[in-house]
Amino acid sequence: MPVINERHQELKRRRHRKKIYAKYKAKLAMNPSNDEKRKMAAKLRRLTPAAEELIQRWKLES
């Protein structure tokens, strides 16, 4: 089994985050409840260190 170097691992992580972001943006377009928004914000915080910026930009929490 081939070994993935650090650069390829990071690219793989970025692509995965991009898919998840697309899924969350689609959910935001359906006007979710405040509870759903809080859950998405919590999941984003676990997913990426830049979560706070995304949460503010997407207006998930006041």
N, C-alpha and C positions, 0 to 999 in steps of 0.2 A: 504494500500500500504506500503510495507516494506521500511525502511529508509536505504540508502546506506551510509556506513561509509566512512571516508576520504580515507582510503587505497583502497577501492574498486573503488571510484571515480577516484583516480589517475591511477589505473590499467586500467580502462576503457579509460581514456584519452590517456595512452600510446599505447593501442591497436589501437585506432583510428589513432593516429599519425603514427604508423607503417604501416597501410593500405595506408595512404596518401603518405608516403615516397616511398612505393612500386610503387604507381601510377606515381609519379614524376620520379623515376628511369627508369620506362618503357618509359616515354616520352623522357627522356634524351638519351636513346638508339636509338631513331628514329632521332637523330641529329636535334634538334629544332633550330629555328632562334634565333638571339640575343634578339629580342623583347619578344619571348616566354620565354626565360631564365630569363629576367628581371621580367616578370610577376610571374614566379615560385618563384623567390627569394623574391618578395614582399609578396607572400602568405605564404612562409616559415617563414618570419619575424613575421607575425601575429600569426602563429601557435605555435611557440616554442621559448623560450629564447635562445636556443642553435643554432639558425638559422645561425648566422654568421659563425660558424664552419662548418656547413653543406654546406653553400654556397661556402666557400673556397674549401672544400673537393671535391665537385661536379663541381667546376669551372664554376659556374653560372655567376659570374661577375669577371671582371679582376681587 
